[in-house]
């Protein structure tokens, strides 16, 4: 059983989250090519070379999907706009059909009593901008600000909350250092540039949206509990390095206007020129802060260049992603953020959920392990709230099974099962559990 809505403050917000490329169907509506299209078309990058051309066909089925959100009793819908759908070349001409889609989508949320929680960018960089260096190119901060202006002009009057960029760590480190996401690089200089430019773009987008009268502006970062694999000093130092580049880099840039020394020992020779001058923009005032949390990492030291670490297997049960289930990490980050960075600023859990091996049997999906995952993470969040942390909302990842990036359509995170042949939606037991917990709005 999940805790009831009545176990939370009356103004606490519950929502679900999705992202554009993962659900919409990027081949529809005049969208331009994104670097995920080209990444997926390159052998070896994505399971079965699957892409987001059709995905869940949310582009045509959005009304049905919004009905599902409303029927479950959620208050908010955290969605993202596709840069390549709105501006196919990333700059210049706007695709009217793309903007019209988001116009209808936002109006559809409001008609159903759902608060629109906008993310400007959830990883689908227009291919034309990738050709110009993408996040390695400082100019992307200004291109992104122009995109933010287009969205603010059209949607800003109806948006409940907005954040520029989902998970800067994935946009930069996972994609430029580990090579697991588009553009698939393994280059420390590219990573240093991308990590800084993502934050610069964030700051300029906040400035543009606020200048256009938008309110309730925030940021969303992902966090992963860094646990030493053993008691050795080497493992403790490796875990501290992991914590610095994963959990501290972006939030320290935004709130402390600095980067962790443990990262700069490696990044210093590779940083963009005059990077220190950008913190006035990077540190733009925020109205809230969101954290995405899923798992922990057991960290051991390793030979080789910085960061000289490796992951180790942990003792806890794992999700279908192989991620260890560690609810204590959510409590840890909520309390740590409030103590060290955000203070009285409202905090939101903007993503939390798990992939499991879901299958329809007799017309039902009995995903009880997912219900237990939510129950335990909600309890960890409630413990932080009882200790005075100003948590104001919680968003499930995700509304429905979707395109899980380099893992194609194999990993299912949804409250709603999607048959990727017929695109039929089937609410899972976890959806019904949320419906029961939330009751009527």
Residue, then its C-alpha position, 0 to 999 in steps of 0.5 A: x500500500x502507498x501512503x494516502x494523500x491525506x498523509x501529506x500537507x494539503x498543498x503537496x503536489x503529486x505528479x508524473x513525468x515523461x519526456x518528449x523524445x521518449x514518448x511523442x514519436x519524433x517522425x511526426x509533426x515536422x520535427x527535425x532530426x536530433x542527435x538521438x536519431x543519428x546516435x541510434x542509427x550508428x551500429x552498437x549504440x542502441x539495443x536493436x538500433x531502436x529509435x524514437x520515430x514512433x515511440x508511444x505515439x503520444x503526438x497523436x494519443x496525447x488526449x488519452x494519455x492526459x486522461x490517464x494522468x487525470x484519472x489517477x488523481x495526479x495534480x501535475x504533469x511534468x513534460x518536456x518540449x523537443x527543441x528539434x520539434x519546435x526549431x528543426x535546425x535548432x536556430x532560426x525558423x520555427x515549426x508552427x506545427x510543433x509549437x501548435x502541438x505543445x499549445x494543444x497539450x498545455x491547454x489539454x492539461x488545464x482543461x483536466x485540472x492538471x498543472x503543466x510542469x515544463x522542462x525545456x530540454x530532455x536530451x534531444x539536441x537538434x542534429x544541426x547544432x550537434x554538427x556545430x559542436x553541440x554542448x561543446x560549443x559555448x554558443x549553445x548557451x545563446x541558441x538555447x536562450x533563443x529556444x527558451x524565448x520561443x517557448x516562453x512567448x507561446x506557452x509561458x502564460x499557462x505554465x505552472x513551473x519550468x526548468x531549463x534542462x533535465x539532468x545536466x549530468x546525463x547531458x554532459x558526463x554520461x554523453x561526453x565522458x562515458x559515451x553511453x548517450x548521444x553524442x557518444x563521446x569519451x573525451x575529458x575536454x569535451x566533458x569539461x566544456x559540456x558540463x560548463x556550457x550546460x550550466x551556462x545555458x541553464x542560467x541564460x534560459x532562467x533569465x529569459x523566462x523570468x524576463x518574459x514574466x514566467x514564474x516558479x522557475x527551477x532546476x532539475x539534477x539527478x543524484x546517485x548515492x556514492x557508497x564506498x565498496x569497502x572500508x579502505x581509504x582508497x574506496x572512500x576517496x574514490x566514492x568522494x570523487x564520484x560524489x564530486x563529479x556526479x552529485x556536487x558539480x552542478x548544484x555547487x555551480x548553481x548555488x555556490x558559484x564554484x566547482x568541486x576541487x576534486x573535479x577541477x584537479x582533472x578538469x582545469x587544463x580542459x575548461x573553456x576560456x574565462x569560465x570563472x566569469x560565467x557564474x553570475x549567469x549560472x547562479x541565477x536565482x531559482x524558485x525551487x529545486x528538483x532532484x531525480x533519484x533512483x539508486x546508489x553506486x558502490x564505488x571502488x578505486x581502480x588503476x588508470x587516469x582520473x577519476x580512477x574508480x569502478x562500480x562494485x556489486x551491492x547486496x540489495x535487490x536490483x531493478x531491471x536496470x541492475x540498479x540497487x534499491x536504496x531508498x535511504x539515498x533519497x532521504x540523504x539527498x533531500x536533507x543534504x541539499x537543504x542543509x548545504x545548498x538550497x536552504x528554505x527553497x522548495x524541493x521537489x522529487x522530480x523523478x523517482x521510479x523503477x524498471x521491472x520485468x512487466x508482462x500482461x497476464x490475463x489483462x493485468x500487470x501485477x507490478x507489486x515490486x514497483x509499488x513497494x519501491x514507491x512505498x519505501x521511497x515515499x517513506x524516506x521522503x516523509x522522514x526528511x519532511x518530518x525533519x523540516x526539509x521543505x519538500x513540496x511535491x513528488x513525481x513518478x517516473x514514468x507515466x508509461x513505458x517508453x523509449x529508454x534511450x540506449x536500452x531501446x524499448x526493453x526497460x519498462x518504467x511506466x505506471x501504464x504498460x505500452x504494447x509497442x506493436x499495437x501501442x495499447x495502454x494498460x494501467x498496471x497495478x502500480x497505477x491503480x495503487x496510486x489512484x487509490x492513494x491519491x483519491x479525488x482531486 
